[in-house]
Amino acid sequence: MSSSYNSDAPARHDIDALAGVTLLEFGTDWCGHCRMAQPIIAAAIAKQSELRHLKVEDGKGRPLGRSFGVKLWPTLICLRDGQEVGRLVRPASGAAVQELLARAGK
C-alpha cells in the first residue's frame, strides 16, 4: 500500500475503463482523518492481492474527486470494471472496508 496520495490523478475516462476491482481512495497527506484511517484501510486490504488500490490527492481544482462528488476525506470508492459499486466516507473499521469490497465481489 502506498503511503502517500498521488497528486498526478488519472483522467476520469481512464478510471471508467479499468477492468476488475479498483479501490479509489481520495484524501490528502496532511488530513488528520486520512492519517487515522490508514492502518484501518491497510489491514482491510492486506490480503486482497488482486485489488487495484489508487490513492488520489483531492482538493480544490482536482477534477477527478469532483467528478465522483467527493466532499469529505478520506472517501473510498469501490469500482468494478469502472462502475461504482459502493463508497465509504471516513471508514471507522476494517469490517466496513471489507463490506465495501464485498459489494464488488472481493
Secondary structure, 3 states (H helix, E strand, C coil): CCCCCECCCCCHHHHHCCCCEEEEEEECCCCHHHHHHHHHHHHHHCCCCCCEEEEEECCCCCHHHHHCCCCCCCEEEEEECCEEEEEEECCCCHHHHHHHHHCCCC
